């Protein structure tokens, strides 16, 4: 059997394997999309993966360029062999990499690193104003943090550490007052009330924690209760901010 035929068959088989694997995920996903059915498309992972496949498949096909199969079979020069095999192997590596858990962690992590609230703005007009709020609420015992962490919240940047919310329920001094925390954030973030409950919960969880440095458990009901809450202790929060 012709050696070139065998090499070509191996290369085609490897390319077909990756193409079939690609189709099994995205071909089926496309069909479901066209039928108005829900899909598992995750743009943070799937878009980079498709890019990796495009680059990888181009590299995998490199032995077919400029009579490359014949060069691979008949050339005895190491550099000539490498010039065809290296792009092919690099293409296989790139595609295979896109299916690993490490790839998911890296590109899935981008979603976490990039603030999902980057389109929001806080009410602070200057750093000096933010510093006054920080000092006022620190002195009143509502928050415990440093100015760096507070400024990350002010600018809605990725926090290095979260702000400790210390305000407790008067009748239950061991429990964090979630209503006052929501009120505090609502006064400092433009368009806060128009956010969905789950967005409010995610925003607070991103920047605030309890004195044990654990997430403060806030339910959708807690947020709904806050929307209908007109208690004096919430007005106190607003007045402190406006003072």
C-alpha beads as a LAMMPS data file, in Angstrom:
LAMMPS data file: protein, C-alpha beads

243 atoms
242 bonds

1 atom types
1 bond types

-500.0 500.0 xlo xhi
-500.0 500.0 ylo yhi
-500.0 500.0 zlo zhi

Masses

1 110.0

Atoms # bond

1 1 1 0.000 0.000 0.000
2 1 1 1.246 3.470 -0.890
3 1 1 2.896 5.127 2.116
4 1 1 1.448 8.510 1.127
5 1 1 -2.034 6.980 1.156
6 1 1 -1.532 5.683 4.709
7 1 1 -0.249 9.029 5.975
8 1 1 -3.129 10.828 4.275
9 1 1 -5.613 8.380 5.814
10 1 1 -4.224 8.978 9.321
11 1 1 -4.380 12.742 8.917
12 1 1 -7.925 12.627 7.515
13 1 1 -9.047 10.326 10.330
14 1 1 -7.682 12.718 12.992
15 1 1 -9.297 15.715 11.280
16 1 1 -12.585 13.789 11.002
17 1 1 -12.469 12.918 14.715
18 1 1 -12.196 16.570 15.721
19 1 1 -14.819 17.641 13.148
20 1 1 -17.308 15.030 14.380
21 1 1 -16.699 16.020 17.986
22 1 1 -17.327 19.632 17.019
23 1 1 -20.554 18.732 15.201
24 1 1 -21.895 16.614 18.043
25 1 1 -21.879 19.669 20.289
26 1 1 -22.485 22.633 18.011
27 1 1 -24.410 20.955 15.198
28 1 1 -26.975 19.660 17.654
29 1 1 -26.957 23.012 19.437
30 1 1 -27.653 24.806 16.145
31 1 1 -30.558 22.473 15.356
32 1 1 -32.081 23.085 18.775
33 1 1 -31.609 26.835 18.316
34 1 1 -33.416 26.764 14.952
35 1 1 -36.275 24.842 16.586
36 1 1 -36.545 27.486 19.330
37 1 1 -35.460 24.979 21.940
38 1 1 -33.156 25.845 24.860
39 1 1 -29.454 25.165 24.341
40 1 1 -26.410 24.942 26.596
41 1 1 -24.549 27.695 24.735
42 1 1 -22.089 29.486 27.030
43 1 1 -20.512 32.358 25.144
44 1 1 -17.676 32.682 27.657
45 1 1 -16.477 29.171 26.799
46 1 1 -18.027 28.217 23.468
47 1 1 -16.922 31.266 21.484
48 1 1 -13.220 30.818 22.384
49 1 1 -13.559 27.073 21.766
50 1 1 -14.902 27.674 18.259
51 1 1 -12.021 30.072 17.595
52 1 1 -9.553 27.434 18.761
53 1 1 -11.192 24.927 16.409
54 1 1 -10.970 27.243 13.409
55 1 1 -7.263 27.846 14.041
56 1 1 -6.654 24.178 14.866
57 1 1 -8.395 22.800 11.793
58 1 1 -6.449 25.163 9.536
59 1 1 -3.219 23.899 11.087
60 1 1 -4.374 20.280 10.884
61 1 1 -4.874 20.680 7.153
62 1 1 -1.348 22.070 6.671
63 1 1 0.087 18.772 5.286
64 1 1 -2.306 19.098 2.340
65 1 1 -0.839 22.467 1.330
66 1 1 1.844 22.604 -1.402
67 1 1 1.947 18.840 -1.881
68 1 1 2.840 18.426 1.779
69 1 1 1.921 14.721 1.984
70 1 1 4.546 13.839 -0.592
71 1 1 7.080 15.961 1.228
72 1 1 6.306 14.175 4.479
73 1 1 6.677 10.747 2.909
74 1 1 9.653 11.213 0.626
75 1 1 11.736 14.006 2.121
76 1 1 14.637 12.957 4.318
77 1 1 15.334 16.480 5.566
78 1 1 14.443 16.960 9.212
79 1 1 13.531 20.623 8.760
80 1 1 11.171 19.782 5.910
81 1 1 9.506 17.085 8.002
82 1 1 9.149 19.424 10.978
83 1 1 7.753 22.241 8.832
84 1 1 4.726 20.031 8.086
85 1 1 4.404 17.997 11.271
86 1 1 4.750 20.837 13.773
87 1 1 1.747 22.861 12.502
88 1 1 -0.282 19.635 12.337
89 1 1 0.600 18.661 15.906
90 1 1 0.037 22.239 17.106
91 1 1 -3.443 22.180 15.548
92 1 1 -4.291 18.890 17.256
93 1 1 -3.021 20.249 20.573
94 1 1 -4.995 23.501 20.286
95 1 1 -8.247 21.694 19.533
96 1 1 -7.786 19.093 22.238
97 1 1 -6.912 21.813 24.730
98 1 1 -10.267 23.489 24.107
99 1 1 -12.072 20.452 25.524
100 1 1 -10.109 20.254 28.775
101 1 1 -11.281 21.371 32.209
102 1 1 -8.343 23.807 32.325
103 1 1 -9.745 25.594 29.272
104 1 1 -13.151 25.843 30.973
105 1 1 -11.580 27.178 34.136
106 1 1 -9.600 29.831 32.259
107 1 1 -12.361 31.068 29.953
108 1 1 -15.189 30.387 32.380
109 1 1 -13.191 32.375 34.938
110 1 1 -13.211 35.422 32.688
111 1 1 -16.867 35.798 33.541
112 1 1 -15.960 36.040 37.179
113 1 1 -12.975 38.326 36.666
114 1 1 -14.848 40.804 34.510
115 1 1 -17.410 42.544 36.661
116 1 1 -20.947 41.658 35.544
117 1 1 -21.919 45.081 36.920
118 1 1 -19.516 47.115 34.801
119 1 1 -22.456 48.959 33.180
120 1 1 -23.637 50.230 36.567
121 1 1 -22.416 53.392 38.238
122 1 1 -22.294 54.567 41.828
123 1 1 -23.583 57.922 43.001
124 1 1 -20.194 59.227 44.119
125 1 1 -19.095 62.341 42.280
126 1 1 -15.569 62.305 43.710
127 1 1 -13.140 60.223 45.733
128 1 1 -13.419 62.751 48.562
129 1 1 -17.183 62.174 48.790
130 1 1 -16.640 58.403 48.829
131 1 1 -14.052 58.770 51.589
132 1 1 -16.540 60.711 53.733
133 1 1 -19.143 57.950 53.377
134 1 1 -16.491 55.356 54.195
135 1 1 -15.409 57.208 57.349
136 1 1 -18.980 57.952 58.450
137 1 1 -20.224 54.368 58.179
138 1 1 -17.025 52.991 59.692
139 1 1 -17.448 55.254 62.703
140 1 1 -21.112 54.315 63.043
141 1 1 -20.109 50.641 63.072
142 1 1 -21.947 49.608 59.923
143 1 1 -18.875 48.561 57.960
144 1 1 -15.409 47.279 58.740
145 1 1 -12.890 47.415 55.927
146 1 1 -10.033 49.456 54.535
147 1 1 -10.328 52.295 52.057
148 1 1 -8.929 50.189 49.210
149 1 1 -11.715 47.611 49.468
150 1 1 -14.322 50.351 49.784
151 1 1 -12.987 52.116 46.688
152 1 1 -13.262 48.865 44.729
153 1 1 -16.973 48.969 45.538
154 1 1 -17.187 52.678 44.737
155 1 1 -15.722 52.022 41.280
156 1 1 -17.467 48.635 40.942
157 1 1 -14.116 46.997 40.250
158 1 1 -13.101 43.435 41.036
159 1 1 -12.715 43.378 44.847
160 1 1 -9.510 42.138 46.461
161 1 1 -11.505 41.493 49.608
162 1 1 -15.076 42.102 50.637
163 1 1 -16.458 44.774 52.943
164 1 1 -17.620 43.428 56.305
165 1 1 -21.185 44.477 57.080
166 1 1 -21.616 44.646 60.866
167 1 1 -25.090 46.071 61.402
168 1 1 -27.233 43.656 63.457
169 1 1 -30.968 43.279 63.972
170 1 1 -31.896 45.118 67.165
171 1 1 -34.098 42.323 68.554
172 1 1 -31.732 39.603 67.327
173 1 1 -28.209 40.925 67.937
174 1 1 -26.527 37.831 66.526
175 1 1 -28.129 38.228 63.107
176 1 1 -26.889 40.521 60.352
177 1 1 -29.406 43.147 59.280
178 1 1 -29.841 42.360 55.598
179 1 1 -32.452 45.052 55.097
180 1 1 -30.084 47.831 56.158
181 1 1 -27.352 46.394 53.907
182 1 1 -29.647 46.413 50.882
183 1 1 -30.712 49.957 51.740
184 1 1 -27.072 51.048 52.022
185 1 1 -26.184 49.692 48.590
186 1 1 -29.407 51.022 47.046
187 1 1 -28.437 54.561 48.004
188 1 1 -25.029 54.261 46.395
189 1 1 -25.724 52.466 43.091
190 1 1 -27.571 54.268 40.321
191 1 1 -30.517 52.256 39.000
192 1 1 -30.317 49.772 41.884
193 1 1 -34.075 49.450 42.297
194 1 1 -34.514 48.515 38.637
195 1 1 -32.252 45.489 39.014
196 1 1 -33.784 42.050 39.334
197 1 1 -33.709 40.474 42.785
198 1 1 -31.062 37.942 41.763
199 1 1 -28.855 40.740 40.397
200 1 1 -29.142 42.624 43.674
201 1 1 -28.190 39.481 45.591
202 1 1 -25.189 38.882 43.317
203 1 1 -24.036 42.504 43.586
204 1 1 -24.142 42.479 47.378
205 1 1 -22.461 39.088 47.582
206 1 1 -19.660 40.351 45.363
207 1 1 -18.730 43.236 47.652
208 1 1 -20.014 42.404 51.150
209 1 1 -19.649 39.632 53.720
210 1 1 -20.476 39.035 57.388
211 1 1 -18.008 39.450 60.288
212 1 1 -16.919 35.829 59.747
213 1 1 -16.000 36.842 56.184
214 1 1 -18.646 34.531 54.779
215 1 1 -21.358 35.392 52.295
216 1 1 -24.454 36.993 53.769
217 1 1 -27.406 34.821 52.858
218 1 1 -29.939 37.027 51.129
219 1 1 -33.009 35.515 49.501
220 1 1 -35.249 36.942 46.821
221 1 1 -37.885 37.351 49.523
222 1 1 -35.471 39.503 51.551
223 1 1 -35.097 41.823 48.572
224 1 1 -38.863 41.932 47.981
225 1 1 -39.407 42.721 51.662
226 1 1 -36.877 45.547 51.388
227 1 1 -38.743 47.056 48.432
228 1 1 -41.818 47.373 50.682
229 1 1 -39.945 48.356 53.832
230 1 1 -40.214 51.939 55.066
231 1 1 -38.800 51.488 58.547
232 1 1 -37.053 54.270 60.423
233 1 1 -33.761 52.383 60.597
234 1 1 -33.650 52.336 56.795
235 1 1 -34.310 56.074 56.649
236 1 1 -31.389 56.483 59.033
237 1 1 -29.119 54.847 56.433
238 1 1 -30.320 57.255 53.747
239 1 1 -29.907 60.252 56.044
240 1 1 -26.345 59.262 56.954
241 1 1 -25.446 59.101 53.303
242 1 1 -27.040 62.451 52.515
243 1 1 -25.653 64.189 55.590

Bonds

1 1 1 2
2 1 2 3
3 1 3 4
4 1 4 5
5 1 5 6
6 1 6 7
7 1 7 8
8 1 8 9
9 1 9 10
10 1 10 11
11 1 11 12
12 1 12 13
13 1 13 14
14 1 14 15
15 1 15 16
16 1 16 17
17 1 17 18
18 1 18 19
19 1 19 20
20 1 20 21
21 1 21 22
22 1 22 23
23 1 23 24
24 1 24 25
25 1 25 26
26 1 26 27
27 1 27 28
28 1 28 29
29 1 29 30
30 1 30 31
31 1 31 32
32 1 32 33
33 1 33 34
34 1 34 35
35 1 35 36
36 1 36 37
37 1 37 38
38 1 38 39
39 1 39 40
40 1 40 41
41 1 41 42
42 1 42 43
43 1 43 44
44 1 44 45
45 1 45 46
46 1 46 47
47 1 47 48
48 1 48 49
49 1 49 50
50 1 50 51
51 1 51 52
52 1 52 53
53 1 53 54
54 1 54 55
55 1 55 56
56 1 56 57
57 1 57 58
58 1 58 59
59 1 59 60
60 1 60 61
61 1 61 62
62 1 62 63
63 1 63 64
64 1 64 65
65 1 65 66
66 1 66 67
67 1 67 68
68 1 68 69
69 1 69 70
70 1 70 71
71 1 71 72
72 1 72 73
73 1 73 74
74 1 74 75
75 1 75 76
76 1 76 77
77 1 77 78
78 1 78 79
79 1 79 80
80 1 80 81
81 1 81 82
82 1 82 83
83 1 83 84
84 1 84 85
85 1 85 86
86 1 86 87
87 1 87 88
88 1 88 89
89 1 89 90
90 1 90 91
91 1 91 92
92 1 92 93
93 1 93 94
94 1 94 95
95 1 95 96
96 1 96 97
97 1 97 98
98 1 98 99
99 1 99 100
100 1 100 101
101 1 101 102
102 1 102 103
103 1 103 104
104 1 104 105
105 1 105 106
106 1 106 107
107 1 107 108
108 1 108 109
109 1 109 110
110 1 110 111
111 1 111 112
112 1 112 113
113 1 113 114
114 1 114 115
115 1 115 116
116 1 116 117
117 1 117 118
118 1 118 119
119 1 119 120
120 1 120 121
121 1 121 122
122 1 122 123
123 1 123 124
124 1 124 125
125 1 125 126
126 1 126 127
127 1 127 128
128 1 128 129
129 1 129 130
130 1 130 131
131 1 131 132
132 1 132 133
133 1 133 134
134 1 134 135
135 1 135 136
136 1 136 137
137 1 137 138
138 1 138 139
139 1 139 140
140 1 140 141
141 1 141 142
142 1 142 143
143 1 143 144
144 1 144 145
145 1 145 146
146 1 146 147
147 1 147 148
148 1 148 149
149 1 149 150
150 1 150 151
151 1 151 152
152 1 152 153
153 1 153 154
154 1 154 155
155 1 155 156
156 1 156 157
157 1 157 158
158 1 158 159
159 1 159 160
160 1 160 161
161 1 161 162
162 1 162 163
163 1 163 164
164 1 164 165
165 1 165 166
166 1 166 167
167 1 167 168
168 1 168 169
169 1 169 170
170 1 170 171
171 1 171 172
172 1 172 173
173 1 173 174
174 1 174 175
175 1 175 176
176 1 176 177
177 1 177 178
178 1 178 179
179 1 179 180
180 1 180 181
181 1 181 182
182 1 182 183
183 1 183 184
184 1 184 185
185 1 185 186
186 1 186 187
187 1 187 188
188 1 188 189
189 1 189 190
190 1 190 191
191 1 191 192
192 1 192 193
193 1 193 194
194 1 194 195
195 1 195 196
196 1 196 197
197 1 197 198
198 1 198 199
199 1 199 200
200 1 200 201
201 1 201 202
202 1 202 203
203 1 203 204
204 1 204 205
205 1 205 206
206 1 206 207
207 1 207 208
208 1 208 209
209 1 209 210
210 1 210 211
211 1 211 212
212 1 212 213
213 1 213 214
214 1 214 215
215 1 215 216
216 1 216 217
217 1 217 218
218 1 218 219
219 1 219 220
220 1 220 221
221 1 221 222
222 1 222 223
223 1 223 224
224 1 224 225
225 1 225 226
226 1 226 227
227 1 227 228
228 1 228 229
229 1 229 230
230 1 230 231
231 1 231 232
232 1 232 233
233 1 233 234
234 1 234 235
235 1 235 236
236 1 236 237
237 1 237 238
238 1 238 239
239 1 239 240
240 1 240 241
241 1 241 242
242 1 242 243
